[in-house]
Amino acid sequence: MSQSIDIPKVDDFLEELLTIQQTGSKRIAVLGSRHVPITHQRLIELLSYALVLGSNHIITSGATGTNSAVIQGAMRADPNLVTVILPQSLERQPRESRKQLEKVIHLVENPKHDELSLAEASSICNQKIVSRCQQLICFAFHESHTLLKSCQDAEEQRKIVTLFYFD
């Protein structure tokens, strides 16, 4: 019995190589877990700050933890290069997040998802975010099923995916 080996297509490889070598600005999605140690939050904030200083447009969601750190760093660099897509309406966001989110210039709410569970709404939201980006940076745990599914979706759309695990 012969085994099939999945060999990436040359076109896929060349497209990924071109994206990596692109020197202009990119639309970079940054997603991650809500449960992040403060030292990791500072590193994520610094990363998003540096990405925006490099003229990249950051797309994220609004939550505590990773996304809050992304927003903090990106807003410090250039508020015009930050888009936050919420899984639900602003009113459904945690109180500690709302104050920060009210300062975001490009804020997209999804009140039509208010009746969904947060997990369902987040999954739909992440799909929207991934569809708008060229590259995804994700900070997750091995049990972060929604985030890992978003990474898989991005890879299937032939986006560059960088996945960092907290555990």
Secondary structure, 3 states (H helix, E strand, C coil): CCCCCCCCCHHHHHHHHHHHHCCCCCEEEEEECCCCCHHHHHHHHHHHHHHHHCCCEEEECCCCCHHHHHHHHHHHHCHHHEEEECCCCHHHCCHHHHHHHCCCCEEECCHHHCCCCHHHHHHHHHHHHHHHCCEEEEEECCCCHHHHHHHHHHHHCCCEEEEEECC
